[in-house]
Amino acid sequence: MRPVLFAFHAPLLGEVSFPAYFTLLTLGFGLAMILTVRESRRLGMDRERVLDTNLWMVVWGIIGARVLHLVADGHFHDYVNLCTNPKLVPAIDALTSTCHTAAQCGYDYLCDGLTHKCYPPRDCFAAVKVWRGGLAYYGGFIFAVAFAYYYVRKHKLGWWRTADLAAPGIMLGLVLGRLGCFLNGCCYGKPTDSFVGLVFPQHPGIHVHPTQLYESAACFICFSILYYVVRPRRRAFGDVFAAMLILYGIARSICEIWRDDDRGVFFGFISTSQLISIPLIAGGLVLLWTRRTKRATI
């Protein structure tokens, strides 16, 4: 685990740090944009509009990812308590389970002299500090696609053509995004005795599935299939986007089997992401059938 990828002291600015999660997420966005703009040139599309679409999708994607995290991941009250009573918020990655001084807790945590438990400092703006993690992918995907639909239709770029353009880049961006989760220590899995198990600060001494790496590998496989198999054999625009919905929905649902961090769970066994994956997979199958039936080209 390495929450801060690197840091240095700069004149006038002071300490400058690059959080692993947000740095790799940004690199993922950058790679996706490069791939999309390069492909748009081959299709004869307006590269400036395509780049603008990408940039706005990043903005709305971050907003949507944060919204779903606040609504569905079960941490809303933690953000409220961080402002009103931070002692009620657990210090999930503290270096010790009990403390007598703040130094024992690590990071910027404080120590409660009465309970001898570590807790985070008061922060009324924690809910908007996305660079510290706390983004739910499906929320970002839904918000970004909703905005892209409006923007692409407004500027007549061709919706299904643009959707196909974006699909491989989305998967490539997630490859780095999940590596950022791994370094940040979030999105971990259930306890395991197998050789793949790793120890995270949230579970000292307990080996868990590195589900971040599972999903990163799954996203790379999805990207490879979309870019090198589906895209060259596309029969109608919309095929690549439909395949992405199906492939990622299946991959994410499988990875969720081993994931075990504190997030929304429905009916005692199905996670928020699995619940969202079901209609996306179904939608991808319907879209693939309808687009090929109509032999659409725009």
FIMARFI-994763 format. One record per residue (C-alpha): x, y, z. Coordinates in steps of 0.1 Angstrom, whole numbers, plus 5000, padded with zeros to 4 digits. Each point is the difference from the previous one (the first is absolute). Example, Ala and Ser with C-alpha at 12.3 -4.5 7.8 and 13.67 -1.06 7.14 Angstrom:
<x=5123&y=4955&z=5078>
<x=5014&y=5034&z=4993>
This chain:
<x=5000&y=5000&z=5000>
<x=5013&y=5034&z=4991>
<x=4972&y=5027&z=5003>
<x=5025&y=5028&z=4990>
<x=5018&y=4991&z=4968>
<x=5027&y=5026&z=5005>
<x=5004&y=5034&z=5017>
<x=5025&y=5028&z=5000>
<x=5005&y=5035&z=5015>
<x=4997&y=5029&z=4976>
<x=5010&y=5036&z=5006>
<x=4970&y=5022&z=5009>
<x=4976&y=4970&z=4996>
<x=5014&y=4980&z=5029>
<x=4993&y=4962&z=5001>
<x=4986&y=4988&z=4967>
<x=4986&y=4964&z=5000>
<x=4985&y=4978&z=4973>
<x=4974&y=4976&z=5014>
<x=5003&y=4966&z=4983>
<x=4963&y=4996&z=4993>
<x=4994&y=5033&z=4984>
<x=5033&y=5001&z=4982>
<x=4994&y=4967&z=4983>
<x=4964&y=5008&z=4994>
<x=5011&y=5032&z=4982>
<x=5025&y=4981&z=4979>
<x=4972&y=4976&z=4991>
<x=4978&y=5029&z=4989>
<x=5030&y=5013&z=4979>
<x=5006&y=4967&z=4983>
<x=4963&y=4996&z=4992>
<x=5000&y=5035&z=4984>
<x=5030&y=4993&z=4979>
<x=4986&y=4968&z=4987>
<x=4966&y=5016&z=4993>
<x=5013&y=5030&z=4982>
<x=5024&y=4979&z=4979>
<x=4972&y=4977&z=4990>
<x=4977&y=5029&z=4992>
<x=5025&y=5012&z=4974>
<x=4998&y=4966&z=4982>
<x=4962&y=5003&z=4999>
<x=5001&y=5036&z=4987>
<x=4983&y=5015&z=5030>
<x=5005&y=5035&z=5015>
<x=5029&y=4994&z=5023>
<x=4995&y=5032&z=5020>
<x=4964&y=4991&z=5008>
<x=5011&y=4964&z=5009>
<x=5026&y=5014&z=5024>
<x=4974&y=5024&z=5015>
<x=4977&y=4970&z=5005>
<x=5027&y=4981&z=5018>
<x=5009&y=5029&z=5023>
<x=4963&y=5006&z=5010>
<x=4995&y=4963&z=5005>
<x=5029&y=5000&z=5025>
<x=4984&y=5029&z=5019>
<x=4965&y=4984&z=5001>
<x=5015&y=4966&z=5006>
<x=5018&y=5012&z=5032>
<x=4968&y=5017&z=5012>
<x=4979&y=4969&z=4993>
<x=5025&y=4977&z=5016>
<x=5000&y=5021&z=5032>
<x=4962&y=5002&z=5001>
<x=4996&y=4962&z=4998>
<x=5027&y=4996&z=5026>
<x=4982&y=5023&z=5024>
<x=4966&y=4985&z=4993>
<x=5007&y=4963&z=4997>
<x=5032&y=4991&z=5017>
<x=4988&y=5006&z=5035>
<x=5024&y=5028&z=5009>
<x=4977&y=5031&z=4999>
<x=4997&y=5002&z=5038>
<x=5038&y=4998&z=5003>
<x=5004&y=5031&z=4979>
<x=4974&y=5018&z=5021>
<x=5018&y=4989&z=5032>
<x=5034&y=5011&z=4987>
<x=4986&y=5035&z=5002>
<x=4979&y=4997&z=5031>
<x=5016&y=4973&z=5022>
<x=5031&y=4983&z=4984>
<x=5004&y=4978&z=5031>
<x=4971&y=4979&z=4986>
<x=5019&y=4993&z=4968>
<x=5022&y=4968&z=5000>
<x=5036&y=5005&z=4990>
<x=4999&y=4969&z=4977>
<x=5037&y=5001&z=4990>
<x=5015&y=5011&z=5034>
<x=5033&y=4983&z=5009>
<x=4986&y=4987&z=5033>
<x=4967&y=4989&z=5015>
<x=5006&y=5018&z=5033>
<x=5020&y=5031&z=5006>
<x=5013&y=5023&z=5027>
<x=5015&y=5027&z=4977>
<x=4991&y=5012&z=4965>
<x=5034&y=4990&z=4988>
<x=4991&y=4963&z=5005>
<x=4970&y=5004&z=4976>
<x=5020&y=5011&z=4970>
<x=4990&y=5023&z=4971>
<x=4982&y=5031&z=5014>
<x=4978&y=4980&z=5024>
<x=4994&y=5011&z=5036>
<x=4997&y=4979&z=5031>
<x=4969&y=5002&z=5023>
<x=5013&y=5001&z=5035>
<x=4968&y=4984&z=5015>
<x=4995&y=4971&z=4976>
<x=5036&y=4996&z=4988>
<x=4988&y=4997&z=4965>
<x=5014&y=5019&z=4970>
<x=4977&y=5023&z=4980>
<x=5005&y=5024&z=4971>
<x=5002&y=5038&z=5004>
<x=4970&y=5022&z=4994>
<x=4994&y=5006&z=4963>
<x=4968&y=5016&z=4988>
<x=5011&y=4998&z=4963>
<x=5009&y=4963&z=4999>
<x=4970&y=4992&z=4979>
<x=5015&y=5020&z=4970>
<x=5036&y=4989&z=5004>
<x=4998&y=4973&z=4973>
<x=5038&y=4998&z=4997>
<x=5000&y=4980&z=5033>
<x=4979&y=4972&z=4984>
<x=4963&y=4992&z=5005>
<x=4988&y=4997&z=4964>
<x=4974&y=4975&z=4988>
<x=5007&y=4991&z=4964>
<x=4964&y=4994&z=4989>
<x=4989&y=5034&z=5012>
<x=5027&y=5016&z=4979>
<x=4990&y=4979&z=4970>
<x=4963&y=5009&z=5002>
<x=5006&y=5037&z=5005>
<x=5027&y=5001&z=4973>
<x=4979&y=4981&z=4974>
<x=4970&y=5022&z=5008>
<x=5020&y=5032&z=4993>
<x=5017&y=4985&z=4969>
<x=4966&y=4991&z=4985>
<x=4989&y=5036&z=5004>
<x=5033&y=5015&z=4987>
<x=5004&y=4976&z=4971>
<x=4965&y=5004&z=4987>
<x=5003&y=5038&z=5004>
<x=5031&y=5001&z=4978>
<x=4988&y=4972&z=4976>
<x=5031&y=4979&z=5005>
<x=4980&y=4967&z=4996>
<x=4990&y=4984&z=5033>
<x=5008&y=4963&z=4993>
<x=5032&y=5009&z=4981>
<x=5012&y=5021&z=5030>
<x=4989&y=4973&z=5025>
<x=5021&y=4974&z=4982>
<x=5029&y=5025&z=5000>
<x=4999&y=5003&z=5038>
<x=4994&y=4964&z=5010>
<x=5036&y=4986&z=4997>
<x=5014&y=5032&z=5017>
<x=4977&y=4996&z=5030>
<x=5013&y=4965&z=5006>
<x=5036&y=5011&z=4995>
<x=4995&y=5028&z=5025>
<x=4986&y=4976&z=5026>
<x=5031&y=4978&z=4997>
<x=5020&y=5028&z=5016>
<x=4971&y=5012&z=5022>
<x=4999&y=4966&z=5018>
<x=5037&y=4999&z=5004>
<x=4996&y=5033&z=5018>
<x=4974&y=4983&z=5022>
<x=5025&y=4973&z=5009>
<x=5027&y=5026&z=5010>
<x=4974&y=5020&z=5019>
<x=4989&y=4969&z=5019>
<x=4963&y=5002&z=4992>
<x=4977&y=4976&z=4981>
<x=5017&y=4969&z=5017>
<x=4985&y=4965&z=5001>
<x=4989&y=4974&z=5024>
<x=5024&y=4980&z=5023>
<x=5018&y=4971&z=4982>
<x=5026&y=4974&z=5009>
<x=5012&y=4997&z=4964>
<x=5033&y=5011&z=4986>
<x=4985&y=5031&z=4984>
<x=4990&y=5015&z=5034>
<x=5015&y=5034&z=5011>
<x=4998&y=5020&z=5032>
<x=4984&y=5034&z=5001>
<x=5001&y=5024&z=5030>
<x=4962&y=4997&z=5005>
<x=5006&y=4963&z=5008>
<x=5034&y=4997&z=5017>
<x=5013&y=4965&z=4999>
<x=4971&y=4987&z=4978>
<x=5007&y=4991&z=4964>
<x=4973&y=5011&z=4976>
<x=4993&y=4998&z=4963>
<x=5016&y=5028&z=4980>
<x=4968&y=5006&z=4981>
<x=5014&y=5033&z=4986>
<x=5025&y=4980&z=4980>
<x=4974&y=4975&z=4989>
<x=4979&y=5028&z=4986>
<x=5030&y=5018&z=4985>
<x=5009&y=4968&z=4981>
<x=4963&y=4995&z=4990>
<x=4998&y=5035&z=4986>
<x=5032&y=4995&z=4980>
<x=4985&y=4968&z=4985>
<x=4968&y=5019&z=4992>
<x=5020&y=5028&z=4984>
<x=5020&y=4975&z=4979>
<x=4968&y=4983&z=4988>
<x=4982&y=5032&z=4992>
<x=5029&y=5017&z=4982>
<x=5017&y=4971&z=4982>
<x=4970&y=4976&z=4994>
<x=4966&y=5018&z=5001>
<x=5011&y=5033&z=4984>
<x=5016&y=4986&z=4968>
<x=4970&y=4977&z=4995>
<x=4973&y=5025&z=5008>
<x=4969&y=4995&z=4979>
<x=4982&y=5031&z=5012>
<x=5008&y=5030&z=5022>
<x=4990&y=4992&z=5035>
<x=5015&y=4965&z=5000>
<x=5031&y=5010&z=5019>
<x=4980&y=5019&z=5027>
<x=4976&y=4971&z=5003>
<x=5028&y=4975&z=5004>
<x=5016&y=5023&z=5027>
<x=4967&y=5000&z=5020>
<x=4999&y=4962&z=4999>
<x=5037&y=4992&z=5006>
<x=5004&y=5025&z=5028>
<x=4967&y=4991&z=5017>
<x=5010&y=4964&z=5001>
<x=5036&y=5007&z=5011>
<x=4989&y=5024&z=5028>
<x=4973&y=4976&z=5012>
<x=5025&y=4972&z=5003>
<x=5026&y=5022&z=5018>
<x=4973&y=5011&z=5025>
<x=4998&y=4964&z=5012>
<x=5034&y=5004&z=5017>
<x=4997&y=5037&z=5009>
<x=4993&y=5008&z=5037>
<x=5006&y=5036&z=5008>
<x=4972&y=5020&z=5016>
<x=4975&y=5009&z=4972>
<x=4963&y=4997&z=4993>
<x=4986&y=4965&z=5001>
<x=4963&y=4991&z=4991>
<x=4981&y=4969&z=5011>
<x=5030&y=4989&z=5020>
<x=5020&y=4987&z=4971>
<x=4999&y=5023&z=4969>
<x=5022&y=5031&z=4999>
<x=4991&y=5034&z=4984>
<x=5023&y=4993&z=4971>
<x=4985&y=4966&z=4993>
<x=4965&y=5015&z=5002>
<x=5010&y=5026&z=4974>
<x=5018&y=4974&z=4978>
<x=4969&y=4980&z=4994>
<x=4981&y=5026&z=4979>
<x=5032&y=5011&z=4983>
<x=5008&y=4964&z=4988>
<x=4964&y=4997&z=4989>
<x=5001&y=5033&z=4983>
<x=5032&y=4991&z=4982>
<x=4985&y=4968&z=4987>
<x=4969&y=5018&z=4987>
<x=5021&y=5028&z=4985>
<x=5023&y=4975&z=4982>
<x=4969&y=4982&z=4985>
<x=4981&y=5032&z=4990>
<x=5030&y=5018&z=4985>
<x=5010&y=4969&z=4979>
<x=4964&y=4995&z=4990>
<x=4997&y=5035&z=4987>
<x=5035&y=4999&z=4985>
<x=5004&y=5036&z=5013>
<x=5030&y=5021&z=4989>
<x=4994&y=5032&z=5019>
